[in-house]
């Protein structure tokens, strides 16, 4: 089963921080309080969009073609993601 990383506290909806990392090979555990990288805080859908954007070498035209949507639709999707990232950077 592939568990998804929670992005918000299920109790109060605030952002979560990482407090433990474990090596699956030797079982070494590192503990502390670390902030999550911005890209990891994006929704799964937004993360997939970023990956597709990179794999298409930043070609919105190619992404629109692959997704079978219009260029303006894909451009709007990118603009929405840019706005989301800018808001996250301000927090």
N, CA, C and O of each residue as an XYZ file, in Angstrom:
364
protein
N       0.851     -1.182      0.000
C       0.000      0.000      0.000
C       0.896      1.245      0.000
O       1.844      1.333      0.780
N       0.591      2.192     -0.871
C       1.366      3.420     -0.988
C       0.652      4.533     -0.223
O      -0.308      5.115     -0.728
N       1.114      4.830      0.987
C       0.494      5.866      1.813
C       0.862      7.243      1.283
O       1.981      7.458      0.817
N      -0.085      8.173      1.354
C       0.158      9.540      0.923
C       0.567     10.388      2.118
O       0.012     10.258      3.209
N       1.530     11.244      1.900
C       2.006     12.146      2.935
C       0.929     13.179      3.245
O       0.494     13.891      2.341
N       0.489     13.280      4.491
C      -0.506     14.305      4.823
C       0.130     15.684      4.732
O       1.280     15.869      5.132
N      -0.608     16.643      4.212
C      -0.087     17.991      4.029
C      -0.543     18.954      5.116
O       0.111     19.965      5.376
N      -1.682     18.631      5.755
C      -2.222     19.503      6.791
C      -2.603     18.664      8.004
O      -2.887     17.472      7.890
N      -2.603     19.307      9.159
C      -3.020     18.653     10.390
C      -4.495     18.272     10.264
O      -5.323     19.124      9.940
N      -4.834     17.017     10.514
C      -6.236     16.617     10.409
C      -7.106     17.231     11.495
O      -8.333     17.211     11.397
N      -6.477     17.773     12.524
C      -7.233     18.341     13.626
C      -7.509     19.839     13.451
O      -8.637     20.293     13.643
N      -6.457     20.611     13.079
C      -6.628     22.073     13.000
C      -6.332     22.651     11.618
O      -6.497     23.853     11.411
N      -5.899     21.821     10.669
C      -5.631     22.214      9.280
C      -4.382     23.085      9.094
O      -4.174     23.625      8.008
N      -3.553     23.231     10.122
C      -2.291     23.957      9.963
C      -1.264     23.065      9.287
O      -1.456     21.854      9.173
N      -0.151     23.686      8.830
C       0.875     22.914      8.143
C       1.590     21.982      9.114
O       1.717     22.278     10.302
N       2.047     20.867      8.595
C       2.767     19.883      9.388
C       4.268     20.057      9.205
O       4.708     20.627      8.206
N       5.048     19.579     10.146
C       6.505     19.555     10.016
C       6.977     18.117     10.175
O       6.277     17.279     10.744
N       8.154     17.849      9.673
C       8.740     16.518      9.767
C       9.495     16.430     11.089
O      10.267     17.330     11.419
N       9.283     15.368     11.841
C       9.992     15.214     13.110
C      10.855     13.963     13.164
O      11.614     13.768     14.113
N      10.740     13.114     12.147
C      11.533     11.891     12.167
C      11.759     11.391     10.745
O      10.855     11.417      9.911
N      12.981     10.935     10.486
C      13.335     10.304      9.216
C      14.033      8.998      9.547
O      14.854      8.943     10.463
N      13.708      7.941      8.804
C      14.294      6.637      9.069
C      14.862      6.029      7.804
O      14.217      6.049      6.755
N      16.075      5.483      7.899
C      16.687      4.761      6.790
C      16.069      3.371      6.738
O      16.119      2.634      7.722
N      15.488      3.009      5.604
C      14.865      1.699      5.479
C      15.900      0.568      5.457
O      15.583     -0.574      5.787
N      17.124      0.890      5.072
C      18.172     -0.137      4.972
C      18.737     -0.508      6.345
O      18.744     -1.682      6.714
N      19.207      0.483      7.100
C      19.868      0.178      8.381
C      19.029      0.558      9.593
O      19.435      0.322     10.731
N      17.873      1.140      9.355
C      16.920      1.532     10.400
C      17.425      2.652     11.309
O      16.919      2.823     12.418
N      18.421      3.417     10.848
C      18.852      4.600     11.590
C      17.722      5.621     11.542
O      17.110      5.835     10.496
N      17.451      6.249     12.682
C      16.402      7.259     12.751
C      17.002      8.594     13.164
O      17.805      8.661     14.095
N      16.611      9.650     12.470
C      17.027     11.016     12.773
C      15.778     11.745     13.243
O      14.749     11.720     12.568
N      15.864     12.394     14.396
C      14.701     13.126     14.888
C      15.045     14.604     15.075
O      16.206     14.970     15.258
N      14.043     15.414     15.027
C      14.174     16.860     15.148
C      12.913     17.465     14.553
O      11.968     16.742     14.236
N      12.890     18.748     14.402
C      11.756     19.403     13.761
C      12.261     20.111     12.521
O      13.087     21.021     12.602
N      11.757     19.684     11.372
C      12.193     20.210     10.074
C      10.971     20.657      9.286
O       9.931     20.000      9.305
N      11.109     21.778      8.596
C      10.000     22.228      7.754
C       9.997     21.414      6.467
O      11.037     20.946      6.004
N       8.817     21.259      5.908
C       8.681     20.517      4.659
C       9.043     21.440      3.503
O       8.667     22.612      3.518
N       9.764     20.941      2.502
C      10.070     21.766      1.328
C       8.776     22.198      0.634
O       7.770     21.489      0.669
N       8.822     23.353      0.015
C       7.633     23.906     -0.632
C       7.000     22.923     -1.611
O       5.782     22.741     -1.591
N       7.791     22.292     -2.459
C       7.221     21.371     -3.449
C       6.549     20.182     -2.784
O       5.572     19.657     -3.317
N       7.039     19.751     -1.648
C       6.420     18.631     -0.932
C       5.093     19.048     -0.303
O       4.247     18.201     -0.012
N       4.912     20.343     -0.095
C       3.663     20.838      0.500
C       2.565     21.052     -0.529
O       1.418     21.313     -0.167
N       2.906     20.943     -1.808
C       1.880     21.049     -2.853
C       0.988     19.819     -2.817
O       1.403     18.753     -2.362
N      -0.230     19.970     -3.295
C      -1.123     18.814     -3.384
C      -0.530     17.793     -4.354
O       0.316     18.132     -5.181
N      -0.975     16.555     -4.247
C      -0.491     15.516     -5.159
C      -0.738     15.909     -6.615
O       0.109     15.682     -7.479
N      -1.889     16.491     -6.874
C      -2.229     16.931     -8.234
C      -1.249     17.983     -8.734
O      -0.802     17.925     -9.880
N      -0.914     18.944     -7.876
C       0.038     19.986     -8.262
C       1.442     19.423     -8.454
O       2.159     19.846     -9.360
N       1.839     18.475     -7.612
C       3.140     17.845     -7.773
C       3.235     17.104     -9.100
O       4.263     17.164     -9.776
N       2.166     16.406     -9.476
C       2.149     15.707    -10.770
C       2.240     16.702    -11.923
O       2.914     16.441    -12.920
N       1.566     17.836    -11.790
C       1.624     18.866    -12.819
C       3.062     19.358    -12.992
O       3.541     19.499    -14.117
N       3.749     19.617    -11.881
C       5.145     20.078    -11.943
C       6.014     19.034    -12.637
O       6.847     19.383    -13.475
N       5.830     17.759    -12.299
C       6.611     16.692    -12.943
C       6.357     16.642    -14.448
O       7.295     16.514    -15.234
N       5.100     16.743    -14.845
C       4.768     16.729    -16.276
C       5.343     17.955    -16.981
O       5.799     17.864    -18.121
N       5.320     19.096    -16.303
C       5.891     20.319    -16.852
C       7.383     20.131    -17.119
O       7.882     20.508    -18.180
N       8.089     19.549    -16.157
C       9.525     19.306    -16.326
C       9.790     18.293    -17.436
O      10.689     18.483    -18.255
N       9.006     17.216    -17.459
C       9.223     16.173    -18.469
C       8.929     16.669    -19.885
O       9.466     16.136    -20.857
N       8.078     17.689    -20.000
C       7.783     18.255    -21.313
C       8.706     19.433    -21.626
O       8.456     20.188    -22.565
N       9.773     19.588    -20.839
C      10.739     20.684    -20.984
C      10.065     22.048    -20.913
O      10.489     22.996    -21.575
N       9.019     22.137    -20.111
C       8.334     23.404    -19.926
C       7.430     23.805    -21.073
O       7.030     24.965    -21.168
N       7.103     22.867    -21.942
C       6.240     23.183    -23.082
C       4.771     23.020    -22.696
O       4.261     21.905    -22.589
N       4.109     24.144    -22.491
C       2.691     24.114    -22.154
C       1.895     23.558    -23.333
O       0.898     22.860    -23.149
N       2.347     23.876    -24.536
C       1.686     23.370    -25.747
C       1.699     21.838    -25.764
O       0.686     21.205    -26.061
N       2.856     21.249    -25.442
C       2.965     19.789    -25.414
C       2.100     19.197    -24.301
O       1.446     18.174    -24.500
N       2.096     19.832    -23.146
C       1.276     19.343    -22.031
C      -0.206     19.387    -22.391
O      -0.950     18.453    -22.094
N      -0.632     20.473    -23.032
C      -2.030     20.606    -23.439
C      -2.398     19.515    -24.431
O      -3.477     18.928    -24.345
N      -1.510     19.247    -25.361
C      -1.747     18.207    -26.354
C      -1.877     16.840    -25.688
O      -2.797     16.084    -26.000
N      -0.970     16.519    -24.782
C      -1.003     15.227    -24.099
C      -2.251     15.066    -23.233
O      -2.809     13.973    -23.140
N      -2.686     16.153    -22.603
C      -3.869     16.117    -21.740
C      -5.166     16.298    -22.523
O      -6.260     16.192    -21.969
N      -5.029     16.571    -23.806
C      -6.168     16.794    -24.699
C      -7.060     17.939    -24.210
O      -8.285     17.828    -24.166
N      -6.401     19.039    -23.848
C      -7.100     20.266    -23.480
C      -6.494     21.406    -24.294
O      -5.447     21.246    -24.920
N      -7.156     22.545    -24.277
C      -6.652     23.679    -25.044
C      -5.432     24.299    -24.354
O      -5.215     24.127    -23.154
N      -4.650     25.022    -25.149
C      -3.485     25.724    -24.601
C      -3.905     26.696    -23.498
O      -3.283     26.710    -22.436
N      -4.970     27.529    -23.724
C      -5.370     28.459    -22.653
C      -5.779     27.741    -21.356
O      -5.532     28.255    -20.264
N      -6.390     26.580    -21.467
C      -6.765     25.817    -20.272
C      -5.525     25.394    -19.502
O      -5.475     25.514    -18.278
N      -4.524     24.898    -20.221
C      -3.287     24.471    -19.567
C      -2.530     25.674    -19.008
O      -1.940     25.590    -17.931
N      -2.546     26.785    -19.730
C      -1.878     28.003    -19.261
C      -2.535     28.497    -17.970
O      -1.845     28.918    -17.042
N      -3.866     28.445    -17.913
C      -4.589     28.843    -16.700
C      -4.224     27.938    -15.529
O      -4.092     28.398    -14.395
N      -4.064     26.658    -15.810
C      -3.671     25.697    -14.765
C      -2.287     26.056    -14.219
O      -2.065     26.005    -13.009
N      -1.365     26.417    -15.100
C      -0.026     26.826    -14.681
C      -0.092     28.121    -13.877
O       0.566     28.247    -12.845
N      -0.880     29.078    -14.345
C      -1.021     30.344    -13.620
C      -1.580     30.123    -12.216
O      -1.140     30.766    -11.263
N      -2.547     29.215    -12.088
C      -3.111     28.893    -10.775
C      -2.038     28.302     -9.863
O      -1.965     28.642     -8.682
N      -1.215     27.426    -10.409
C      -0.145     26.820     -9.626
C       0.883     27.874     -9.196
O       1.365     27.852     -8.063
N       1.208     28.776    -10.091
C       2.139     29.869     -9.755
C       1.574     30.703     -8.602
O       2.301     31.051     -7.672
N       0.285     31.021     -8.662
C      -0.354     31.778     -7.574
C      -0.293     31.010     -6.255
O      -0.023     31.590     -5.204
N      -0.543     29.715     -6.316
C      -0.488     28.874     -5.115
C       0.901     28.912     -4.502
O       1.043     29.060     -3.288
N       1.924     28.780     -5.334
C       3.305     28.788     -4.846
C       3.660     30.137     -4.237
O       4.304     30.188     -3.189
N       3.253     31.227     -4.872
C       3.542     32.564     -4.339
C       2.889     32.749     -2.962
O       3.496     33.329     -2.062
N       1.671     32.264     -2.801
C       1.000     32.367     -1.500
C       1.716     31.540     -0.453
O       1.854     31.965      0.694
N       2.174     30.353     -0.843
C       2.894     29.493      0.102
C       4.211     30.123      0.530
O       4.624     29.976      1.680
N       4.868     30.818     -0.381
C       6.151     31.464     -0.073
C       5.989     32.588      0.932
O       6.917     32.878      1.686
N       4.820     33.229      0.956
C       4.568     34.348      1.859
C       4.304     33.880      3.286
O       4.455     34.657      4.229
N       3.913     32.630      3.452
C       3.569     32.117      4.794
C       4.789     31.818      5.603
O       4.679     31.382      6.748
